[in-house]
Amino acid sequence: MFIRNLLFCFIVLNFGCFLNPYFRGAVTPEESEGFSSELLLPFIGNPVIRGETVFFPQTGLTWMRCTLGQTFDLQSNSCGDTASGLFPYCFSPDNSCNGGVAGRTLTSGPAFDACTAYSPPGFSFIWRVPTHSELKSLVFCSNGIDLTNVSSSETCAAGGAYTPPTILTNLFPPGSTLFGIPYWTSTSALVDGSVALEINFETGATLSSASKTASGLLRCVAGGDSFSSPSFSQSADSL
């Protein structure tokens, strides 16, 4: 039974299995006892595209591929039009939207509500604004410099010439990442309660002085600490 479920996961769903919450309930603790997760290492790590979302097995996070407010076109695999929505982190320049404590993440407010309302067809998730570390993990510099663990204003240019946008365009399709306006993270600044962290996907930099009342773009995420037993309403035949 265990081997059958494992093969079904890889062949039909191709979802990263044990690291994917969709698969966690497919086997019993008795069936999985003694099974080494090292056997799965050759199969994990490659993101899985499902229409307008992409799942990262290594982190358990599912991302929207377009910017919130854009329309994903399956036939052309592209994100049409400019994002129709720009959202402030909070309506007031304080910590009221992030639990009343500096450095915390969003618990309410316009950006929080916008991601919560996102509902792509066929999926049932709890969507949210990503933390700084989560959104920064998407930064990709074509010149090879790694900024994914950098929380400063350092840009991809530190490694020489690069090609924007600073994101993997094979996963996030043409037009999905906009320039000129940064993307909000859920992370409030530690000291100044009036600002929160943003990511500029034109340069790859973290911006740490953005007023919470300023308008920003959103790329919502599901999974991680806020993951709550989502259902996948598409049948295996429709994948």
TORPA-4810 file (N, C-alpha, C, O; in nm, 3 decimals):
<nodes>
NODE_1_0.083_-0.120_0.000_0.000_0.000_0.000_0.087_0.125_0.000_0.060_0.220_-0.074_M
NODE_2_0.191_0.125_0.083_0.277_0.243_0.092_0.345_0.272_-0.041_0.347_0.386_-0.088_F
NODE_3_0.403_0.165_-0.101_0.474_0.183_-0.228_0.377_0.229_-0.335_0.412_0.312_-0.419_I
NODE_4_0.255_0.174_-0.335_0.156_0.215_-0.435_0.122_0.363_-0.422_0.116_0.434_-0.522_R
NODE_5_0.101_0.409_-0.297_0.071_0.551_-0.274_0.188_0.639_-0.312_0.170_0.748_-0.367_N
NODE_6_0.309_0.593_-0.283_0.428_0.669_-0.316_0.442_0.686_-0.467_0.468_0.795_-0.516_L
NODE_7_0.423_0.575_-0.540_0.432_0.582_-0.685_0.323_0.669_-0.743_0.347_0.745_-0.837_L
NODE_8_0.201_0.660_-0.687_0.092_0.745_-0.734_0.128_0.891_-0.718_0.101_0.973_-0.806_F
NODE_9_0.189_0.924_-0.604_0.227_1.063_-0.576_0.325_1.114_-0.679_0.308_1.223_-0.732_C
NODE_10_0.429_1.033_-0.708_0.532_1.078_-0.801_0.483_1.081_-0.945_0.508_1.176_-1.018_F
NODE_11_0.412_0.975_-0.983_0.376_0.962_-1.124_0.257_1.049_-1.161_0.257_1.113_-1.266_I
NODE_12_0.155_1.053_-1.076_0.032_1.123_-1.109_0.033_1.267_-1.059_0.006_1.360_-1.135_V
NODE_13_0.064_1.284_-0.930_0.058_1.419_-0.873_0.189_1.494_-0.887_0.189_1.616_-0.904_L
NODE_14_0.301_1.422_-0.880_0.433_1.485_-0.894_0.447_1.603_-0.801_0.486_1.712_-0.844_N
NODE_15_0.417_1.585_-0.673_0.409_1.696_-0.579_0.516_1.696_-0.470_0.506_1.775_-0.377_F
NODE_16_0.616_1.611_-0.477_0.718_1.616_-0.374_0.683_1.531_-0.254_0.761_1.525_-0.159_G
NODE_17_0.568_1.465_-0.256_0.529_1.363_-0.159_0.541_1.403_-0.014_0.468_1.490_0.032_C
NODE_18_0.634_1.340_0.061_0.638_1.361_0.205_0.649_1.508_0.243_0.595_1.550_0.345_F
NODE_19_0.719_1.586_0.161_0.735_1.726_0.195_0.612_1.807_0.155_0.601_1.925_0.188_L
NODE_20_0.521_1.745_0.085_0.401_1.812_0.040_0.284_1.773_0.129_0.257_1.654_0.146_N
NODE_21_0.215_1.870_0.188_0.103_1.838_0.276_-0.010_1.764_0.207_-0.090_1.700_0.276_P
NODE_22_-0.020_1.769_0.074_-0.122_1.693_0.006_-0.104_1.543_0.030_-0.202_1.468_0.035_Y
NODE_23_0.022_1.499_0.044_0.053_1.358_0.050_0.063_1.304_0.191_0.061_1.183_0.212_F
NODE_24_0.072_1.394_0.289_0.101_1.350_0.425_-0.003_1.253_0.479_0.029_1.166_0.559_R
NODE_25_-0.128_1.269_0.434_-0.231_1.180_0.484_-0.251_1.056_0.399_-0.343_0.978_0.427_G
NODE_26_-0.169_1.035_0.298_-0.189_0.923_0.207_-0.139_0.792_0.264_-0.180_0.685_0.217_A
NODE_27_-0.051_0.797_0.364_0.000_0.676_0.425_-0.016_0.686_0.576_-0.021_0.795_0.633_V
NODE_28_-0.025_0.570_0.639_-0.039_0.568_0.784_0.098_0.572_0.848_0.196_0.541_0.782_T
NODE_29_0.109_0.611_0.978_0.238_0.610_1.047_0.303_0.473_1.043_0.426_0.463_1.036_P
NODE_30_0.221_0.363_1.048_0.277_0.230_1.046_0.342_0.199_0.912_0.447_0.134_0.906_E
NODE_31_0.278_0.247_0.804_0.332_0.222_0.670_0.462_0.297_0.647_0.552_0.248_0.580_E
NODE_32_0.470_0.418_0.703_0.587_0.501_0.678_0.700_0.474_0.775_0.811_0.525_0.756_S
NODE_33_0.675_0.394_0.878_0.778_0.368_0.979_0.896_0.298_0.914_0.880_0.200_0.841_E
NODE_34_1.013_0.348_0.942_1.135_0.287_0.891_1.170_0.329_0.750_1.276_0.291_0.699_G
NODE_35_1.083_0.408_0.687_1.114_0.454_0.551_1.206_0.574_0.556_1.175_0.671_0.625_F
NODE_36_1.316_0.569_0.487_1.413_0.678_0.490_1.374_0.786_0.391_1.353_0.760_0.273_S
NODE_37_1.365_0.909_0.441_1.332_1.021_0.352_1.443_1.050_0.254_1.423_1.121_0.157_S
NODE_38_1.564_0.993_0.279_1.674_1.015_0.187_1.643_0.958_0.049_1.695_1.004_-0.052_E
NODE_39_1.556_0.853_0.046_1.518_0.793_-0.082_1.442_0.892_-0.169_1.434_0.874_-0.291_L
NODE_40_1.384_0.996_-0.106_1.306_1.092_-0.182_1.389_1.207_-0.236_1.341_1.283_-0.320_L
NODE_41_1.511_1.221_-0.190_1.592_1.337_-0.226_1.608_1.357_-0.376_1.606_1.471_-0.421_L
NODE_42_1.623_1.249_-0.455_1.635_1.274_-0.599_1.510_1.333_-0.662_1.515_1.386_-0.773_P
NODE_43_1.396_1.325_-0.590_1.269_1.366_-0.650_1.221_1.503_-0.603_1.131_1.562_-0.664_F
NODE_44_1.281_1.556_-0.495_1.231_1.680_-0.442_1.314_1.797_-0.490_1.424_1.780_-0.543_I
NODE_45_1.261_1.916_-0.471_1.339_2.035_-0.501_1.293_2.107_-0.625_1.308_2.229_-0.634_G
NODE_46_1.236_2.035_-0.722_1.192_2.101_-0.844_1.051_2.157_-0.826_0.958_2.082_-0.796_N
NODE_47_1.035_2.287_-0.843_0.901_2.346_-0.830_0.802_2.286_-0.929_0.840_2.246_-1.039_P
NODE_48_0.677_2.279_-0.889_0.572_2.219_-0.971_0.470_2.325_-1.006_0.406_2.383_-0.918_V
NODE_49_0.454_2.352_-1.134_0.360_2.453_-1.181_0.222_2.390_-1.196_0.206_2.285_-1.258_I
NODE_50_0.123_2.456_-1.138_-0.016_2.416_-1.154_-0.096_2.540_-1.193_-0.150_2.610_-1.108_R
NODE_51_-0.104_2.566_-1.324_-0.179_2.681_-1.372_-0.121_2.812_-1.321_-0.005_2.844_-1.350_G
NODE_52_-0.200_2.887_-1.245_-0.155_3.017_-1.198_-0.082_3.011_-1.065_-0.054_3.115_-1.005_E
NODE_53_-0.050_2.891_-1.017_0.027_2.876_-0.895_0.149_2.788_-0.921_0.153_2.712_-1.017_T
NODE_54_0.248_2.800_-0.833_0.366_2.714_-0.840_0.401_2.669_-0.698_0.407_2.749_-0.605_V
NODE_55_0.423_2.538_-0.683_0.452_2.479_-0.553_0.600_2.447_-0.541_0.659_2.387_-0.632_F
NODE_56_0.661_2.488_-0.430_0.802_2.461_-0.402_0.812_2.351_-0.296_0.788_2.378_-0.178_F
NODE_57_0.846_2.227_-0.335_0.850_2.117_-0.238_0.946_2.139_-0.122_0.918_2.097_-0.010_P
NODE_58_1.060_2.205_-0.146_1.160_2.221_-0.041_1.112_2.310_0.073_1.158_2.295_0.186_Q
NODE_59_1.021_2.401_0.044_0.971_2.492_0.148_0.827_2.463_0.186_0.780_2.509_0.291_T
NODE_60_0.757_2.389_0.103_0.615_2.365_0.128_0.528_2.484_0.094_0.411_2.487_0.133_G
NODE_61_0.583_2.582_0.023_0.510_2.704_-0.009_0.452_2.697_-0.151_0.516_2.647_-0.243_L
NODE_62_0.332_2.749_-0.166_0.270_2.764_-0.297_0.255_2.913_-0.324_0.200_2.987_-0.242_T
NODE_63_0.303_2.957_-0.439_0.301_3.099_-0.475_0.205_3.125_-0.590_0.186_3.040_-0.677_W
NODE_64_0.146_3.242_-0.591_0.075_3.287_-0.709_0.180_3.330_-0.810_0.278_3.397_-0.774_M
NODE_65_0.162_3.294_-0.935_0.263_3.323_-1.037_0.252_3.465_-1.090_0.352_3.523_-1.133_R
NODE_66_0.134_3.520_-1.087_0.114_3.659_-1.132_0.115_3.752_-1.011_0.110_3.707_-0.896_C
NODE_67_0.123_3.879_-1.038_0.102_3.980_-0.935_-0.047_3.991_-0.906_-0.129_3.984_-0.998_T
NODE_68_-0.082_4.007_-0.780_-0.224_4.016_-0.744_-0.292_4.128_-0.823_-0.245_4.242_-0.825_L
NODE_69_-0.402_4.093_-0.886_-0.475_4.189_-0.970_-0.458_4.162_-1.118_-0.536_4.212_-1.199_G
NODE_70_-0.356_4.082_-1.155_-0.338_4.043_-1.294_-0.425_3.921_-1.325_-0.473_3.853_-1.234_Q
NODE_71_-0.443_3.895_-1.453_-0.518_3.778_-1.498_-0.423_3.681_-1.565_-0.354_3.717_-1.661_T
NODE_72_-0.419_3.558_-1.516_-0.333_3.456_-1.576_-0.400_3.395_-1.698_-0.516_3.355_-1.692_F
NODE_73_-0.326_3.387_-1.808_-0.377_3.326_-1.930_-0.307_3.192_-1.950_-0.187_3.188_-1.977_D
NODE_74_-0.382_3.084_-1.936_-0.323_2.950_-1.943_-0.269_2.919_-2.080_-0.164_2.856_-2.093_L
NODE_75_-0.339_2.961_-2.184_-0.300_2.929_-2.321_-0.164_2.988_-2.356_-0.082_2.921_-2.418_Q
NODE_76_-0.142_3.112_-2.317_-0.014_3.178_-2.349_0.085_3.171_-2.234_0.199_3.216_-2.248_S
NODE_77_0.042_3.116_-2.120_0.127_3.109_-2.000_0.185_3.246_-1.967_0.305_3.263_-1.951_N
NODE_78_0.096_3.342_-1.956_0.140_3.479_-1.929_0.041_3.549_-1.837_-0.072_3.503_-1.818_S
NODE_79_0.086_3.660_-1.782_0.003_3.740_-1.693_-0.033_3.870_-1.764_0.054_3.954_-1.787_C
NODE_80_-0.158_3.885_-1.800_-0.199_3.999_-1.878_-0.232_4.121_-1.795_-0.272_4.110_-1.679_G
NODE_81_-0.214_4.235_-1.856_-0.252_4.363_-1.797_-0.165_4.398_-1.675_-0.103_4.312_-1.613_D
NODE_82_-0.164_4.525_-1.645_-0.099_4.573_-1.524_-0.185_4.537_-1.405_-0.308_4.534_-1.414_T
NODE_83_-0.121_4.509_-1.293_-0.198_4.474_-1.173_-0.301_4.582_-1.143_-0.269_4.701_-1.142_A
NODE_84_-0.423_4.539_-1.120_-0.532_4.635_-1.100_-0.538_4.685_-0.957_-0.612_4.779_-0.927_S
NODE_85_-0.460_4.625_-0.869_-0.467_4.664_-0.729_-0.333_4.703_-0.670_-0.235_4.629_-0.682_G
NODE_86_-0.329_4.819_-0.606_-0.215_4.860_-0.525_-0.267_4.874_-0.383_-0.371_4.934_-0.360_L
NODE_87_-0.194_4.818_-0.289_-0.246_4.809_-0.153_-0.148_4.867_-0.052_-0.028_4.840_-0.060_F
NODE_88_-0.196_4.945_0.042_-0.111_4.983_0.154_-0.094_4.866_0.248_-0.180_4.778_0.255_P
NODE_89_0.016_4.864_0.320_0.037_4.763_0.424_-0.068_4.780_0.533_-0.123_4.682_0.583_Y
NODE_90_-0.093_4.905_0.567_-0.190_4.938_0.672_-0.245_5.077_0.643_-0.181_5.156_0.574_C
NODE_91_-0.362_5.107_0.694_-0.419_5.239_0.673_-0.362_5.342_0.770_-0.384_5.462_0.752_F
NODE_92_-0.291_5.297_0.871_-0.230_5.390_0.966_-0.082_5.356_0.983_-0.045_5.239_0.979_S
NODE_93_0.004_5.457_1.001_0.149_5.436_1.010_0.194_5.391_1.149_0.269_5.460_1.218_P
NODE_94_0.147_5.274_1.187_0.181_5.221_1.320_0.176_5.068_1.315_0.171_5.010_1.206_D
NODE_95_0.177_5.004_1.430_0.179_4.858_1.435_0.040_4.795_1.448_0.028_4.677_1.483_N
NODE_96_-0.064_4.872_1.420_-0.199_4.821_1.442_-0.234_4.703_1.351_-0.319_4.622_1.387_S
NODE_97_-0.169_4.692_1.235_-0.201_4.583_1.143_-0.110_4.462_1.163_-0.133_4.358_1.102_C
NODE_98_-0.008_4.474_1.245_0.082_4.362_1.270_0.086_4.325_1.419_0.193_4.308_1.478_N
NODE_99_-0.032_4.315_1.476_-0.044_4.266_1.612_-0.005_4.363_1.720_0.004_4.325_1.837_G
NODE_100_0.019_4.489_1.684_0.056_4.590_1.783_0.199_4.581_1.831_0.237_4.650_1.925_G
NODE_101_0.280_4.496_1.766_0.419_4.477_1.810_0.513_4.494_1.692_0.494_4.429_1.588_V
NODE_102_0.612_4.580_1.705_0.711_4.603_1.599_0.783_4.473_1.565_0.815_4.394_1.654_A
NODE_103_0.808_4.452_1.437_0.879_4.334_1.392_0.791_4.214_1.365_0.836_4.114_1.309_G
NODE_104_0.664_4.223_1.403_0.572_4.113_1.379_0.518_4.118_1.235_0.547_4.211_1.160_R
NODE_105_0.441_4.017_1.200_0.384_4.010_1.066_0.236_4.047_1.067_0.175_4.061_1.173_T
NODE_106_0.180_4.064_0.948_0.044_4.112_0.934_-0.060_4.019_0.997_-0.053_3.897_0.984_L
NODE_107_-0.155_4.080_1.064_-0.270_4.008_1.117_-0.401_4.070_1.069_-0.508_4.012_1.090_T
NODE_108_-0.394_4.185_1.005_-0.513_4.253_0.955_-0.469_4.362_0.859_-0.350_4.380_0.835_S
NODE_109_-0.565_4.435_0.804_-0.534_4.548_0.717_-0.558_4.520_0.571_-0.594_4.408_0.535_G
NODE_110_-0.539_4.619_0.485_-0.573_4.607_0.343_-0.490_4.503_0.267_-0.545_4.428_0.187_P
NODE_111_-0.360_4.497_0.292_-0.276_4.397_0.224_-0.313_4.257_0.271_-0.325_4.164_0.190_A
NODE_112_-0.331_4.242_0.401_-0.371_4.114_0.459_-0.503_4.067_0.398_-0.515_3.952_0.356_F
NODE_113_-0.600_4.156_0.392_-0.733_4.121_0.339_-0.727_4.087_0.191_-0.798_3.998_0.144_D
NODE_114_-0.641_4.157_0.116_-0.632_4.134_-0.028_-0.582_3.993_-0.059_-0.635_3.926_-0.147_A
NODE_115_-0.481_3.948_0.014_-0.430_3.813_-0.009_-0.527_3.707_0.041_-0.543_3.602_-0.021_C
NODE_116_-0.592_3.734_0.153_-0.690_3.639_0.206_-0.803_3.615_0.106_-0.858_3.506_0.099_T
NODE_117_-0.836_3.718_0.030_-0.947_3.708_-0.065_-0.907_3.640_-0.196_-0.994_3.603_-0.275_A
NODE_118_-0.779_3.623_-0.219_-0.733_3.558_-0.342_-0.779_3.413_-0.344_-0.761_3.341_-0.246_Y
NODE_119_-0.839_3.369_-0.454_-0.895_3.234_-0.459_-0.888_3.181_-0.601_-0.986_3.191_-0.675_S
NODE_120_-0.773_3.123_-0.641_-0.763_3.068_-0.776_-0.852_2.946_-0.792_-0.870_2.871_-0.696_P
NODE_121_-0.909_2.924_-0.909_-1.001_2.812_-0.929_-0.932_2.677_-0.909_-0.820_2.656_-0.956_P
NODE_122_-1.001_2.587_-0.840_-0.950_2.452_-0.823_-0.870_2.430_-0.698_-0.836_2.316_-0.666_G
NODE_123_-0.837_2.537_-0.625_-0.756_2.526_-0.505_-0.829_2.589_-0.387_-0.903_2.686_-0.404_F
NODE_124_-0.807_2.535_-0.269_-0.861_2.595_-0.148_-0.748_2.609_-0.047_-0.711_2.512_0.019_S
NODE_125_-0.694_2.729_-0.037_-0.582_2.757_0.051_-0.615_2.873_0.143_-0.713_2.946_0.122_F
NODE_126_-0.534_2.890_0.244_-0.532_3.015_0.320_-0.417_3.096_0.264_-0.300_3.066_0.289_I
NODE_127_-0.449_3.199_0.189_-0.347_3.283_0.126_-0.311_3.400_0.218_-0.395_3.447_0.295_W
NODE_128_-0.188_3.445_0.210_-0.140_3.551_0.298_-0.028_3.629_0.231_0.022_3.589_0.125_R
NODE_129_0.010_3.739_0.292_0.126_3.817_0.246_0.252_3.746_0.297_0.259_3.714_0.416_V
NODE_130_0.350_3.719_0.213_0.469_3.646_0.256_0.556_3.728_0.351_0.557_3.851_0.345_P
NODE_131_0.628_3.659_0.437_0.726_3.726_0.521_0.842_3.774_0.435_0.852_3.739_0.317_T
NODE_132_0.929_3.853_0.494_1.045_3.901_0.419_1.131_3.786_0.370_1.170_3.783_0.253_H
NODE_133_1.161_3.691_0.457_1.250_3.581_0.418_1.185_3.495_0.309_1.255_3.445_0.221_S
NODE_134_1.054_3.479_0.314_0.986_3.400_0.211_0.992_3.469_0.076_1.028_3.407_-0.023_E
NODE_135_0.956_3.597_0.072_0.956_3.667_-0.056_1.098_3.684_-0.109_1.121_3.678_-0.230_L
NODE_136_1.192_3.706_-0.018_1.332_3.725_-0.062_1.388_3.595_-0.122_1.481_3.598_-0.202_K
NODE_137_1.331_3.482_-0.081_1.379_3.354_-0.136_1.350_3.341_-0.285_1.408_3.255_-0.351_S
NODE_138_1.262_3.426_-0.339_1.231_3.422_-0.482_1.327_3.505_-0.565_1.328_3.495_-0.687_L
NODE_139_1.409_3.588_-0.499_1.501_3.675_-0.573_1.608_3.591_-0.642_1.675_3.509_-0.579_V
NODE_140_1.623_3.613_-0.772_1.723_3.541_-0.852_1.800_3.642_-0.935_1.742_3.717_-1.014_F
NODE_141_1.930_3.644_-0.917_2.018_3.734_-0.994_2.081_3.655_-1.109_2.145_3.553_-1.085_C
NODE_142_2.062_3.701_-1.231_2.112_3.629_-1.347_2.265_3.624_-1.352_2.322_3.542_-1.423_S
NODE_143_2.331_3.711_-1.276_2.479_3.711_-1.275_2.535_3.615_-1.170_2.657_3.604_-1.157_N
NODE_144_2.450_3.547_-1.096_2.496_3.445_-1.003_2.508_3.487_-0.858_2.525_3.401_-0.772_G
NODE_145_2.500_3.616_-0.828_2.508_3.660_-0.689_2.384_3.615_-0.613_2.273_3.619_-0.668_I
NODE_146_2.401_3.572_-0.490_2.290_3.520_-0.410_2.247_3.624_-0.307_2.322_3.656_-0.214_D
NODE_147_2.126_3.675_-0.323_2.072_3.773_-0.230_1.959_3.716_-0.144_1.895_3.790_-0.069_L
NODE_148_1.934_3.588_-0.153_1.816_3.532_-0.088_1.820_3.544_0.064_1.715_3.548_0.128_T
NODE_149_1.940_3.552_0.122_1.950_3.565_0.267_2.000_3.704_0.309_2.046_3.723_0.421_N
NODE_150_1.990_3.798_0.216_2.038_3.934_0.242_1.919_4.024_0.272_1.827_4.034_0.191_V
NODE_151_1.921_4.090_0.386_1.809_4.177_0.424_1.843_4.324_0.409_1.771_4.410_0.460_S
NODE_152_1.952_4.355_0.340_1.993_4.494_0.321_1.947_4.543_0.185_1.875_4.473_0.113_S
NODE_153_1.988_4.663_0.150_1.951_4.723_0.022_2.047_4.682_-0.091_2.042_4.739_-0.200_S
NODE_154_2.133_4.584_-0.065_2.225_4.536_-0.169_2.145_4.484_-0.287_2.043_4.417_-0.270_E
NODE_155_2.192_4.516_-0.408_2.120_4.477_-0.529_2.199_4.373_-0.608_2.314_4.343_-0.576_T
NODE_156_2.135_4.319_-0.710_2.203_4.223_-0.797_2.323_4.285_-0.867_2.415_4.214_-0.908_C
NODE_157_2.323_4.416_-0.881_2.433_4.485_-0.947_2.566_4.466_-0.873_2.672_4.490_-0.930_A
NODE_158_2.560_4.424_-0.747_2.683_4.398_-0.672_2.764_4.286_-0.735_2.884_4.274_-0.711_A
NODE_159_2.699_4.203_-0.816_2.768_4.094_-0.883_2.797_4.122_-1.029_2.836_4.032_-1.103_G
NODE_160_2.778_4.246_-1.071_2.801_4.283_-1.210_2.671_4.297_-1.287_2.563_4.308_-1.228_G
NODE_161_2.681_4.297_-1.418_2.563_4.315_-1.502_2.465_4.201_-1.481_2.504_4.086_-1.462_A
NODE_162_2.336_4.233_-1.483_2.232_4.133_-1.464_2.110_4.171_-1.546_2.100_4.284_-1.596_Y
NODE_163_2.020_4.077_-1.560_1.899_4.101_-1.638_1.777_4.097_-1.547_1.748_3.993_-1.487_T
NODE_164_1.704_4.208_-1.537_1.579_4.206_-1.461_1.468_4.139_-1.543_1.479_4.132_-1.666_P
NODE_165_1.363_4.091_-1.478_1.336_4.096_-1.335_1.422_3.996_-1.258_1.470_3.898_-1.314_P
NODE_166_1.438_4.021_-1.131_1.523_3.936_-1.049_1.439_3.824_-0.987_1.420_3.816_-0.866_T
NODE_167_1.390_3.738_-1.075_1.306_3.625_-1.036_1.316_3.523_-1.147_1.344_3.559_-1.261_I
NODE_168_1.293_3.396_-1.118_1.301_3.293_-1.220_1.182_3.304_-1.316_1.068_3.276_-1.279_L
NODE_169_1.210_3.345_-1.437_1.103_3.373_-1.532_1.043_3.246_-1.591_0.938_3.253_-1.655_T
NODE_170_1.107_3.132_-1.572_1.044_3.008_-1.618_0.933_2.964_-1.523_0.847_2.883_-1.560_N
NODE_171_0.934_3.017_-1.401_0.830_2.985_-1.303_0.728_3.098_-1.291_0.609_3.073_-1.272_L
NODE_172_0.776_3.221_-1.303_0.690_3.338_-1.294_0.689_3.403_-1.432_0.787_3.468_-1.470_F
NODE_173_0.581_3.386_-1.508_0.581_3.409_-1.653_0.593_3.555_-1.694_0.592_3.645_-1.610_P
NODE_174_0.604_3.577_-1.825_0.621_3.712_-1.878_0.514_3.808_-1.827_0.395_3.778_-1.827_P
NODE_175_0.560_3.924_-1.784_0.469_4.028_-1.736_0.421_4.008_-1.594_0.344_4.090_-1.543_G
NODE_176_0.465_3.900_-1.527_0.411_3.871_-1.393_0.477_3.952_-1.284_0.422_3.965_-1.174_S
NODE_177_0.595_4.006_-1.312_0.670_4.080_-1.210_0.690_4.222_-1.260_0.756_4.246_-1.361_T
NODE_178_0.632_4.318_-1.188_0.628_4.456_-1.234_0.740_4.539_-1.174_0.791_4.511_-1.065_L
NODE_179_0.778_4.641_-1.247_0.883_4.732_-1.204_0.822_4.863_-1.155_0.705_4.892_-1.182_F
NODE_180_0.902_4.939_-1.084_0.861_5.074_-1.044_0.798_5.079_-0.907_0.816_5.177_-0.834_G
NODE_181_0.725_4.976_-0.871_0.661_4.971_-0.739_0.703_4.841_-0.670_0.686_4.734_-0.728_I
NODE_182_0.758_4.848_-0.550_0.803_4.727_-0.481_0.687_4.641_-0.432_0.571_4.682_-0.434_P
NODE_183_0.722_4.520_-0.390_0.625_4.423_-0.339_0.632_4.419_-0.186_0.739_4.411_-0.127_Y
NODE_184_0.516_4.425_-0.125_0.511_4.420_0.021_0.549_4.282_0.073_0.516_4.180_0.012_W
NODE_185_0.618_4.281_0.186_0.627_4.162_0.267_0.539_4.184_0.389_0.493_4.296_0.414_T
NODE_186_0.517_4.079_0.465_0.433_4.089_0.584_0.511_4.140_0.705_0.453_4.165_0.811_S
NODE_187_0.642_4.156_0.688_0.730_4.184_0.802_0.741_4.333_0.832_0.782_4.411_0.747_T
NODE_188_0.703_4.371_0.952_0.715_4.509_0.998_0.858_4.534_1.044_0.927_4.442_1.087_S
NODE_189_0.902_4.660_1.034_1.037_4.695_1.081_1.046_4.676_1.231_0.948_4.693_1.304_A
NODE_190_1.165_4.641_1.277_1.186_4.613_1.419_1.180_4.737_1.507_1.134_4.730_1.621_L
NODE_191_1.226_4.849_1.456_1.239_4.970_1.538_1.129_5.071_1.509_1.057_5.114_1.599_V
NODE_192_1.117_5.109_1.383_1.020_5.211_1.343_0.887_5.146_1.307_0.877_5.080_1.204_D
NODE_193_0.786_5.164_1.389_0.656_5.102_1.366_0.579_5.157_1.249_0.474_5.104_1.213_G
NODE_194_0.630_5.265_1.188_0.558_5.325_1.076_0.599_5.267_0.941_0.541_5.302_0.839_S
NODE_195_0.699_5.179_0.940_0.748_5.125_0.813_0.748_4.972_0.816_0.748_4.910_0.922_V
NODE_196_0.749_4.913_0.695_0.756_4.767_0.679_0.851_4.737_0.564_0.888_4.827_0.488_A
NODE_197_0.889_4.611_0.550_0.988_4.571_0.450_0.922_4.540_0.316_0.814_4.480_0.310_L
NODE_198_0.988_4.580_0.209_0.944_4.552_0.073_1.060_4.492_-0.006_1.176_4.502_0.034_E
NODE_199_1.027_4.429_-0.119_1.128_4.376_-0.211_1.110_4.443_-0.347_0.999_4.453_-0.399_I
NODE_200_1.222_4.490_-0.403_1.221_4.548_-0.536_1.271_4.440_-0.634_1.389_4.406_-0.634_N
NODE_201_1.181_4.387_-0.715_1.220_4.280_-0.806_1.283_4.330_-0.935_1.312_4.250_-1.025_F
NODE_202_1.305_4.459_-0.946_1.385_4.511_-1.056_1.532_4.503_-1.021_1.617_4.481_-1.108_E
NODE_203_1.564_4.520_-0.891_1.703_4.520_-0.846_1.737_4.404_-0.753_1.854_4.370_-0.738_T
NODE_204_1.636_4.344_-0.691_1.661_4.238_-0.595_1.680_4.287_-0.453_1.706_4.206_-0.363_G
NODE_205_1.669_4.416_-0.430_1.700_4.475_-0.300_1.582_4.469_-0.204_1.466_4.467_-0.244_A
NODE_206_1.616_4.465_-0.075_1.518_4.485_0.031_1.507_4.633_0.062_1.609_4.701_0.075_T
NODE_207_1.387_4.684_0.072_1.364_4.823_0.107_1.305_4.827_0.247_1.201_4.767_0.274_L
NODE_208_1.372_4.898_0.335_1.334_4.894_0.476_1.279_5.026_0.529_1.270_5.045_0.651_S
NODE_209_1.244_5.116_0.440_1.196_5.247_0.486_1.061_5.285_0.424_1.027_5.403_0.417_S
NODE_210_0.986_5.185_0.379_0.859_5.213_0.313_0.750_5.240_0.416_0.727_5.158_0.505_A
NODE_211_0.684_5.353_0.404_0.572_5.384_0.493_0.462_5.281_0.476_0.429_5.243_0.363_S
NODE_212_0.406_5.235_0.585_0.301_5.136_0.579_0.176_5.184_0.508_0.093_5.104_0.465_K
NODE_213_0.161_5.315_0.495_0.043_5.369_0.428_0.066_5.388_0.278_-0.026_5.426_0.205_T
NODE_214_0.189_5.361_0.231_0.219_5.371_0.089_0.161_5.252_0.015_0.138_5.147_0.074_A
NODE_215_0.137_5.268_-0.114_0.082_5.160_-0.196_0.194_5.069_-0.245_0.301_5.116_-0.284_S
NODE_216_0.167_4.939_-0.244_0.264_4.842_-0.292_0.195_4.729_-0.364_0.073_4.714_-0.358_G
NODE_217_0.275_4.647_-0.434_0.224_4.530_-0.505_0.224_4.409_-0.412_0.289_4.410_-0.307_L
NODE_218_0.153_4.305_-0.452_0.145_4.184_-0.370_0.163_4.059_-0.456_0.106_4.048_-0.564_L
NODE_219_0.242_3.966_-0.405_0.249_3.830_-0.458_0.220_3.738_-0.340_0.307_3.718_-0.255_R
NODE_220_0.101_3.684_-0.335_0.056_3.609_-0.217_0.112_3.468_-0.214_0.154_3.414_-0.317_C
NODE_221_0.112_3.409_-0.096_0.169_3.276_-0.075_0.076_3.196_0.015_-0.001_3.252_0.092_V
NODE_222_0.084_3.065_0.004_0.012_2.975_0.094_0.110_2.869_0.143_0.203_2.831_0.072_A
NODE_223_0.089_2.822_0.264_0.177_2.722_0.320_0.262_2.779_0.432_0.236_2.889_0.481_G
NODE_224_0.364_2.705_0.473_0.450_2.750_0.581_0.378_2.748_0.714_0.293_2.662_0.738_G
NODE_225_0.412_2.842_0.801_0.355_2.846_0.935_0.205_2.867_0.933_0.135_2.828_1.026_D
NODE_226_0.154_2.931_0.826_0.011_2.960_0.821_-0.067_2.854_0.744_-0.184_2.872_0.713_S
NODE_227_0.002_2.741_0.713_-0.063_2.636_0.635_-0.172_2.569_0.720_-0.148_2.535_0.836_F
NODE_228_-0.290_2.551_0.663_-0.400_2.496_0.741_-0.482_2.397_0.660_-0.592_2.429_0.614_S
NODE_229_-0.427_2.278_0.642_-0.498_2.167_0.579_-0.582_2.207_0.459_-0.704_2.188_0.460_S
NODE_230_-0.519_2.263_0.353_-0.598_2.301_0.237_-0.646_2.179_0.161_-0.589_2.071_0.172_P
NODE_231_-0.750_2.198_0.085_-0.798_2.089_0.001_-0.760_2.119_-0.143_-0.750_2.235_-0.184_S
NODE_232_-0.739_2.013_-0.220_-0.706_2.027_-0.361_-0.824_1.970_-0.438_-0.839_1.849_-0.446_F
NODE_233_-0.906_2.057_-0.494_-1.035_2.013_-0.544_-1.028_1.955_-0.685_-1.127_1.900_-0.733_S
NODE_234_-0.913_1.968_-0.753_-0.902_1.908_-0.885_-0.875_1.758_-0.872_-0.801_1.716_-0.783_Q
NODE_235_-0.935_1.679_-0.957_-0.908_1.535_-0.957_-0.776_1.508_-1.025_-0.724_1.593_-1.098_S
NODE_236_-0.720_1.389_-1.001_-0.595_1.353_-1.065_-0.608_1.353_-1.216_-0.511_1.382_-1.286_A
NODE_237_-0.725_1.322_-1.267_-0.746_1.317_-1.412_-0.737_1.455_-1.475_-0.710_1.466_-1.595_D
NODE_238_-0.760_1.559_-1.397_-0.762_1.695_-1.454_-0.627_1.762_-1.447_-0.613_1.874_-1.495_S
NODE_239_-0.525_1.695_-1.386_-0.394_1.757_-1.373_-0.318_1.751_-1.503_-0.205_1.799_-1.511_L
</nodes>
